């Protein structure tokens, strides 16, 4: 059994925010892997299903980001899981958009959702850090994470979510290498094809017989009628 948690804020107002990339990832996993419909439970929304051989509960806390740990703690205790059996998918300012990193344990780096989870279950859970980039100055962070992805980023976000979903089974079983391979197949740039020269290759020169002189042609004509 595994508890997979996506972090975000509830409500249509926040649905497209960078801060909600964890919710988006879980929605894609649930849709692609045939999970049950979402239902209210554990102060959140829950969907159940399987990733490979593992039974998995997906959880989107509806407590708002700063209180995410209340929902995660309640679910973990009810399901009788250890922190190591919890995987949290969340936005990460310190990674470039379109990149992900796996991490086990460690600090919360100022992320309010992780800070709350630390308070309720400790730090010994696994995380998938989903890059959203940094606005460049700490004073702009709050507005940045609570803003939607730009139109120009929509393709990147779509590829990223598809890659996370493709690698979800590997993520669930803790196979970081296989997860990275699945993700890279979606988000890595396609190899460049060699450029074809626009100039057609020069035609190979063939030797042509030199033209016959008038005397030679008359001699050859006479030979034909002998």
Sine and cosine of phi, psi and omega as CSV:
sin_phi,cos_phi,sin_psi,cos_psi,sin_omega,cos_omega
0.00,0.00,0.63,-0.77,-0.01,-1.00
-0.65,-0.76,0.61,-0.79,0.13,-0.99
-0.95,-0.30,0.88,-0.47,0.01,-1.00
-0.94,-0.35,0.87,-0.49,-0.14,-0.99
-0.92,-0.38,0.75,-0.66,0.15,-0.99
-0.95,-0.33,0.70,-0.71,-0.03,-1.00
-0.99,-0.15,0.56,-0.83,0.02,-1.00
0.07,-1.00,-0.14,-0.99,0.07,-1.00
-0.91,-0.43,0.63,-0.78,-0.04,-1.00
-0.98,0.22,0.43,-0.90,0.10,-1.00
0.97,-0.26,0.49,-0.87,-0.05,-1.00
-0.88,0.48,-0.49,0.87,-0.02,-1.00
-0.85,0.52,-0.54,0.84,-0.10,-1.00
-0.96,-0.27,-0.03,1.00,-0.21,-0.98
-0.82,0.57,-0.62,0.79,-0.05,-1.00
-0.99,-0.13,0.14,0.99,-0.03,-1.00
-0.92,0.39,0.47,-0.88,0.11,-0.99
-0.86,0.51,-0.56,0.83,0.00,-1.00
-0.90,0.44,-0.30,0.95,-0.08,-1.00
-0.98,-0.17,0.28,0.96,-0.03,-1.00
-0.88,0.47,-0.46,0.89,0.06,-1.00
-0.91,0.41,-0.67,0.74,0.09,-1.00
-0.87,0.49,-0.72,0.70,-0.03,-1.00
-0.86,0.51,-0.67,0.74,-0.02,-1.00
-0.90,0.44,-0.68,0.73,0.02,-1.00
-0.92,0.40,-0.62,0.79,0.06,-1.00
-0.86,0.50,-0.67,0.75,-0.01,-1.00
-0.93,0.36,-0.66,0.75,0.03,-1.00
-0.88,0.48,-0.72,0.70,-0.02,-1.00
-0.87,0.50,-0.68,0.73,-0.03,-1.00
-0.94,0.35,-0.68,0.73,-0.09,-1.00
-0.97,0.25,-0.45,0.89,-0.12,-0.99
-0.94,-0.34,0.26,0.96,0.15,-0.99
0.93,0.38,0.62,0.79,0.03,-1.00
-0.96,0.27,0.27,-0.96,0.03,-1.00
-0.91,0.42,0.31,-0.95,0.10,-0.99
-0.86,0.51,0.47,-0.88,0.03,-1.00
-0.93,0.36,0.66,-0.75,0.05,-1.00
-0.65,-0.76,0.44,-0.90,-0.04,-1.00
-0.96,0.28,0.80,-0.59,0.02,-1.00
-0.20,-0.98,0.49,-0.87,0.06,-1.00
0.82,0.57,0.64,0.77,-0.04,-1.00
0.84,0.55,0.52,0.85,-0.03,-1.00
-0.40,-0.92,-0.24,-0.97,0.11,-0.99
-0.92,-0.40,0.72,-0.70,-0.14,-0.99
-0.81,-0.58,0.64,-0.76,0.17,-0.99
-0.75,-0.66,0.59,-0.81,-0.08,-1.00
-0.84,-0.54,0.54,-0.84,0.01,-1.00
-0.01,-1.00,-0.39,-0.92,-0.02,-1.00
-0.75,-0.67,0.59,-0.81,0.18,-0.98
-0.84,-0.55,0.97,-0.23,-0.14,-0.99
0.91,0.40,-0.79,-0.62,-0.02,-1.00
-1.00,0.01,-0.03,1.00,-0.10,-1.00
-0.99,-0.14,0.72,-0.70,0.21,-0.98
-0.98,0.21,0.76,-0.65,-0.12,-0.99
-0.77,-0.64,0.71,-0.71,0.17,-0.99
-0.96,-0.29,0.85,-0.53,0.09,-1.00
-1.00,-0.03,0.69,-0.73,-0.05,-1.00
-0.73,-0.69,0.81,-0.59,0.16,-0.99
-0.91,-0.41,0.99,-0.17,-0.01,-1.00
-0.84,0.55,0.67,-0.75,0.01,-1.00
-0.94,-0.34,0.42,0.91,-0.06,-1.00
-1.00,-0.07,0.06,1.00,-0.23,-0.97
0.96,0.29,0.45,-0.89,-0.19,-0.98
-0.80,0.60,-0.71,0.71,-0.12,-0.99
-0.91,0.42,-0.27,0.96,-0.02,-1.00
-0.88,-0.48,0.36,0.93,-0.06,-1.00
-0.83,0.56,-0.55,0.84,-0.06,-1.00
-0.89,0.46,-0.47,0.88,0.04,-1.00
-0.87,0.49,-0.73,0.68,-0.01,-1.00
-0.93,0.37,-0.70,0.71,-0.02,-1.00
-0.90,0.44,-0.69,0.72,0.00,-1.00
-0.89,0.46,-0.68,0.74,0.00,-1.00
-0.89,0.45,-0.70,0.72,0.00,-1.00
-0.91,0.43,-0.69,0.72,-0.04,-1.00
-0.89,0.45,-0.66,0.75,0.00,-1.00
-0.93,0.37,-0.67,0.74,-0.01,-1.00
-0.90,0.45,-0.66,0.75,-0.03,-1.00
-0.99,0.14,-0.04,1.00,0.03,-1.00
0.84,0.55,0.78,0.63,0.00,-1.00
-0.95,-0.32,0.38,-0.92,0.13,-0.99
-1.00,-0.07,0.37,-0.93,0.03,-1.00
-0.80,0.60,-0.55,0.83,0.00,-1.00
-0.92,0.40,-0.25,0.97,0.03,-1.00
-0.99,-0.13,0.30,0.96,0.04,-1.00
-0.89,-0.45,0.75,-0.66,0.09,-1.00
-0.86,-0.51,0.81,-0.59,-0.03,-1.00
-0.93,-0.36,0.80,-0.59,0.05,-1.00
-0.98,-0.22,0.84,-0.55,-0.10,-1.00
-0.52,-0.85,0.31,-0.95,0.04,-1.00
-0.96,0.29,0.53,-0.85,-0.04,-1.00
-0.69,-0.72,0.92,-0.40,-0.01,-1.00
-0.91,0.41,-0.52,0.85,-0.13,-0.99
-1.00,0.08,0.13,0.99,0.08,-1.00
-0.87,-0.49,0.57,-0.82,0.01,-1.00
-0.91,0.41,0.54,-0.84,0.06,-1.00
-0.82,0.58,0.66,-0.75,0.02,-1.00
1.00,0.01,0.03,1.00,0.03,-1.00
-0.89,-0.45,0.40,-0.92,0.03,-1.00
-0.68,-0.73,0.46,-0.89,0.11,-0.99
-0.65,-0.76,0.64,-0.77,0.08,-1.00
-1.00,-0.05,0.56,-0.83,-0.01,-1.00
-0.50,-0.87,0.58,-0.81,0.10,-1.00
-0.84,-0.53,0.81,-0.59,0.02,-1.00
0.93,0.36,-0.18,-0.98,0.02,-1.00
1.00,-0.08,-0.03,-1.00,-0.08,-1.00
-0.97,0.23,0.07,-1.00,-0.03,-1.00
-0.99,-0.13,-0.13,0.99,0.07,-1.00
0.80,0.59,0.52,0.85,0.05,-1.00
0.99,0.13,0.02,1.00,0.03,-1.00
-0.96,0.27,0.86,-0.51,-0.12,-0.99
-0.91,0.42,-0.57,0.82,0.05,-1.00
-0.91,0.41,-0.71,0.71,0.03,-1.00
-0.92,0.39,-0.61,0.80,0.04,-1.00
-0.84,0.54,-0.70,0.72,0.01,-1.00
-0.91,0.40,-0.65,0.76,0.02,-1.00
-0.90,0.43,-0.66,0.75,0.07,-1.00
-0.81,0.58,-0.67,0.74,-0.05,-1.00
-0.91,0.42,-0.48,0.88,-0.10,-1.00
-0.98,-0.17,-0.52,0.85,-0.06,-1.00
-0.76,-0.64,0.03,1.00,-0.06,-1.00
1.00,0.07,-0.20,-0.98,-0.11,-0.99
-0.95,-0.31,0.01,1.00,-0.14,-0.99
-1.00,0.03,0.71,0.70,0.07,-1.00
-0.91,-0.42,0.24,-0.97,0.00,-1.00
-1.00,-0.04,0.44,-0.90,-0.02,-1.00
-0.68,-0.74,0.56,-0.83,0.24,-0.97
-0.92,-0.38,0.94,-0.34,-0.02,-1.00
-1.00,0.05,0.89,-0.45,-0.08,-1.00
-0.96,-0.27,0.91,-0.42,-0.11,-0.99
-0.92,0.40,0.73,-0.68,0.10,-0.99
-0.83,-0.56,-0.02,1.00,-0.03,-1.00
0.98,0.19,0.16,-0.99,-0.04,-1.00
-0.87,-0.50,0.64,-0.77,-0.03,-1.00
-0.95,0.31,-0.18,0.98,0.06,-1.00
0.94,-0.33,-0.39,0.92,0.02,-1.00
-0.55,-0.84,0.63,-0.78,-0.07,-1.00
-0.88,0.48,-0.47,0.88,0.00,-1.00
-0.93,0.36,-0.30,0.95,-0.02,-1.00
-0.99,-0.14,-0.05,1.00,-0.13,-0.99
-0.89,0.46,-0.75,0.67,-0.08,-1.00
-0.85,0.53,-0.75,0.66,0.02,-1.00
-0.91,0.41,-0.55,0.84,-0.03,-1.00
-0.92,0.39,-0.77,0.64,-0.06,-1.00
-0.94,0.35,-0.41,0.91,0.02,-1.00
-0.99,-0.11,0.30,0.95,0.11,-0.99
-0.94,-0.33,0.40,-0.92,0.00,-1.00
-0.96,0.27,0.36,-0.93,0.15,-0.99
-0.89,0.45,0.57,-0.82,0.01,-1.00
-0.95,0.32,0.37,-0.93,0.03,-1.00
-0.83,0.56,-0.63,0.78,-0.03,-1.00
-0.92,0.39,-0.27,0.96,-0.03,-1.00
-0.99,-0.11,-0.08,1.00,-0.12,-0.99
-0.87,0.49,-0.67,0.75,0.03,-1.00
-0.89,0.45,-0.67,0.74,0.04,-1.00
-0.88,0.48,-0.71,0.71,-0.01,-1.00
-0.89,0.45,-0.67,0.74,0.01,-1.00
-0.88,0.48,-0.73,0.69,0.03,-1.00
-0.89,0.45,-0.64,0.76,0.00,-1.00
-0.88,0.47,-0.73,0.68,-0.02,-1.00
-0.91,0.41,-0.63,0.78,0.05,-1.00
-0.90,0.43,-0.63,0.77,0.02,-1.00
-0.91,0.42,-0.67,0.74,0.04,-1.00
-0.89,0.46,-0.68,0.74,0.02,-1.00
-0.91,0.42,-0.68,0.73,0.04,-1.00
-0.85,0.52,-0.59,0.81,-0.04,-1.00
-1.00,-0.09,0.15,0.99,-0.11,-0.99
-0.88,0.48,-0.62,0.79,0.00,-1.00
-0.91,0.42,-0.67,0.74,0.06,-1.00
-0.91,0.42,-0.64,0.77,0.04,-1.00
-0.87,0.50,-0.69,0.73,-0.03,-1.00
-0.89,0.47,-0.63,0.77,-0.04,-1.00
-1.00,0.02,0.03,1.00,0.07,-1.00
0.99,0.15,0.37,0.93,0.00,-1.00
-1.00,-0.07,1.00,0.02,-0.06,-1.00
-0.89,0.45,-0.59,0.80,-0.03,-1.00
-0.91,0.41,-0.72,0.70,0.00,-1.00
-0.92,0.40,-0.60,0.80,0.06,-1.00
-0.89,0.46,-0.72,0.70,0.00,-1.00
-0.87,0.49,-0.61,0.79,0.02,-1.00
-0.91,0.42,-0.69,0.72,0.01,-1.00
-0.90,0.43,-0.66,0.75,0.01,-1.00
-0.91,0.41,-0.71,0.70,-0.04,-1.00
-0.88,0.47,-0.52,0.85,0.01,-1.00
-0.90,0.44,-0.39,0.92,0.01,-1.00
-0.99,-0.13,-0.61,0.79,-0.16,-0.99
-0.97,-0.26,-0.30,0.95,0.00,-1.00
-0.95,0.31,0.63,-0.78,0.02,-1.00
-0.89,0.45,0.60,-0.80,0.02,-1.00
-0.91,0.42,0.59,-0.81,0.01,-1.00
-0.87,0.49,0.65,-0.76,-0.02,-1.00
-0.95,0.32,0.70,-0.71,0.06,-1.00
-0.99,0.17,0.58,-0.82,0.04,-1.00
-0.88,0.47,0.65,-0.76,-0.01,-1.00
-0.95,0.32,0.70,-0.71,0.04,-1.00
-1.00,-0.06,0.78,-0.63,-0.01,-1.00
-0.90,0.44,0.70,-0.72,0.00,-1.00
-0.96,0.26,-0.36,0.93,-0.03,-1.00
-0.99,0.12,0.80,-0.60,0.01,-1.00
-0.92,0.40,0.58,-0.81,0.01,-1.00
-0.88,0.47,0.60,-0.80,-0.02,-1.00
-0.90,0.45,0.66,-0.75,0.00,-1.00
-0.93,0.37,0.64,-0.77,0.00,-1.00
-0.93,0.36,0.76,-0.65,-0.02,-1.00
-0.97,0.26,0.69,-0.72,0.08,-1.00
-0.88,-0.48,0.57,-0.82,-0.01,-1.00
-0.97,0.25,0.72,-0.70,0.03,-1.00
-0.93,-0.36,0.58,-0.81,0.02,-1.00
-0.91,0.40,0.60,-0.80,0.03,-1.00
-0.94,0.34,0.58,-0.81,-0.01,-1.00
-0.89,0.46,0.58,-0.81,0.00,-1.00
-0.97,0.23,0.53,-0.85,0.09,-1.00
-0.96,0.27,0.24,-0.97,0.00,-1.00
-0.87,0.49,-0.64,0.77,-0.02,-1.00
-0.91,0.42,-0.66,0.75,0.00,-1.00
-0.91,0.42,-0.63,0.78,-0.01,-1.00
-0.92,0.39,-0.63,0.77,0.03,-1.00
-0.91,0.41,-0.64,0.77,0.02,-1.00
-0.90,0.44,-0.68,0.73,-0.01,-1.00
-0.91,0.41,-0.58,0.82,0.00,-1.00
-0.93,0.37,-0.62,0.78,0.04,-1.00
-0.91,0.42,-0.63,0.77,0.01,-1.00
-0.87,0.50,-0.53,0.85,-0.06,-1.00
-0.94,0.33,-0.42,0.91,-0.07,-1.00
-0.97,-0.26,0.19,0.98,0.05,-1.00
-0.98,0.21,0.00,0.00,0.00,0.00
